[in-house]
Amino acid sequence: MKSDNLPPTLETSRLIMRPVQMSDASRYQSIFADYQVIEFLDGNVIPWPYPENGVVEFLNFILPKMEAGEIIVWAIVPKGTDEMIGVLHLNPHSESDHRGFWLGRDYWGQGYMSEAVSASQDYCFDVLEIPRLLLSNAEPNVGSARLKEKSGATLLGFEDGKYFAGGGTYRSMKWELTAEAWRENRLLFIG
């Protein structure tokens, strides 16, 4: 991959967020192919049970799009390690949903995703100068909704009957986060 088109590496107090790469495939597969991790992700994109070659196929599809600047996919890596614990992706050109993320189950409840989301939102609003992010989550995904609320996002409404990877059909919560709302809530979000 040509490095000049890849997204930058972002850093938080505990994390390095670097562009995902093919060498992440084995680790990615081992923590992603977990029902509880993917339960509320888009079932039209992510099958369950997750196939053994699913991550390699995904990376073969997404890496050229990253090189072309169409999408950003960061591997979330704790400092002092080389092993990713999750992913945060941005689709700045989407007209319906700009961001998605997941974290390996062993890393839940430790504030890692708050750090990653904060860094990505700073990048979106301060570097890419995106005026607003459109976000969504499955209604039962309380953790994801809580991150959006904390960041200052406004709930726009619900989309009925969206299929998720765990086999459920849930309402999808639709959110908007403006640059102004993020700047007003940023210190509270990371505090």
N, C-alpha and C positions, 0 to 999 in steps of 0.2 A: 504494500500500500504506500502511496505517496504521502509522506508526513506533512507536507505543506497544506493539505486540505483537511487533515484530521482535526477534530475539536481539541481545544487545549486541555491540559491536565489541570484539574482544580484541586485545591488543598483546603482542608478544614483543620481544626485542632487535633483530630484523631484519625482523619481519613485522607487518602489520596484517591481522587476520581480521575481515572485515565481512560482513554478510548479502549473499549473492549477489543480483544484480538483473538485470533484463532488458537493461540496457546492457552487461552482460558477455557477451551471447550470441555476438557475433562472435569475440571472443578465446577464449572457452570452446570454441567449435566448432573453432577452428583448432588448439588444442593437445590437445583431447580425442579428436578423430577420428584417432587414431594407434594402430595395432594394439598396439604395445608398452605404451602407456598403459592400454588397456582390456582387455588380454588376460586378466587374472585377475578381472575384475569379473563380476557376475552376468549370465549370458547370457539369463536369463528376463526381464531388465529392459533390458539393453543389447545391441542387435543389432550384428552385424558382417556386412558393412561398415556403418559408422555412417552414418545418413542425413544429407543436407545440412541438413535442418531439425530434426535431432534435439534440439539444445540448446534451440531456441525452444519445441518441444513440451514438453520436460522442464520448462523454466522456467514455461510456462503452467500446467502441472500442479502444480508444487511451490510456486510463490510464494503461492497462496492457503492452502496448508497451513502455510507459514511464518507468514503473517499470523494464522492461527488458533492458532498456538502448538503445532502438532502435530509439527513437525520443524524442525530447524535446519540450514541449509546456509550455511557460510561460504566466501567467496572468499578464497583465500590470496594476499596482495599484498605484495611486498617494499616496505619503507619507501623513500620517495623516488620511487616509481613509481605509476602508476595501473593497471598491468596485472596481472591475476590470473595466477598460475602453477599453480594447482591448487585443489582443493576439499576440504573436510572437512565431513561431515554427521553429525549426531546424530539418532537417533530414540529419545528418552528413553522412549517408551511401548511400544517393541517388547518382545516376550517372547522373542526369539531372537537379535537382532543390533542393537546400539545404535549402531555407528559404522562409517563407511566413509570412504575418502579416495583421492585420486589426485593425482599431481603430473606436470606436463609433463616430458617426457623430458630437455629441456635443463637441468632443475633438479635432477635426481637426484644423489645422493651429496654434497650440500652441507649437509646437516643441516636443511633447511627443514621437512621433515615431522616431524622430532623436535620442533622448536619448536612447530609447530602442534598436534601431538598433546599435548604437555605443557600448553599453554594450554587445550585443550579438556578435558583430564582434570581440571585444576584447577577449571574451570567446572562440570563435571559433579558433582564430589565436594564442592566448597566452596560453590557457589551453588545448584545444583539439589538438592544433598544426596541424590544417587542413591547407594545403598549399594554397588552393583556394576555393572559393565559386562559385557555378554555380547558377545563379539567373534568374528569369523571371518575366515579367509583361505584361498585356494586353497593346497593343500600346496606347489606349486612356487614360491609367492610368498615367497621367502626374506626379502626386505627387510621385508615386512609382519610376518612371524612374528618377526623379530629385534626390531622395535619393541615388540611385545607382550611378548616375553621380558624385554627391558630395563626395561620399565615395571613388571614384577613380576606379570604375568598368569600364571595357571596354565592349562596345557593340559588341557582336560576330555576330549578325545577327537576322533574323526573322524566325519564324515558322508560316506558313500560316494556316488559317482556324481553330483555336482553339476555342472551344465553351466555353463561360463564363456564369456564373449563371444568369446574367440579360437577357439571351436569345440571346445575340449577338454573332456573330462569328468574332473575331478580330485576327489580327496578334499578335503573342506573341513575345515580345522582349527578346532575350537571352543575358545574361551578364556573365562576369567572373570578380571576384574580388580576386586578389592575396593578400597574407599577406603583401607583400612588398608595393603594391599600397595602401592598407589600412593604413599602418604605415606612408606613405608619406602624406596622405590626412587627417589623423585623426584630427589633430588640426584645420584644416580648416573646417572640417565637423561639429565639435561640437562648434566651435568658433562663 
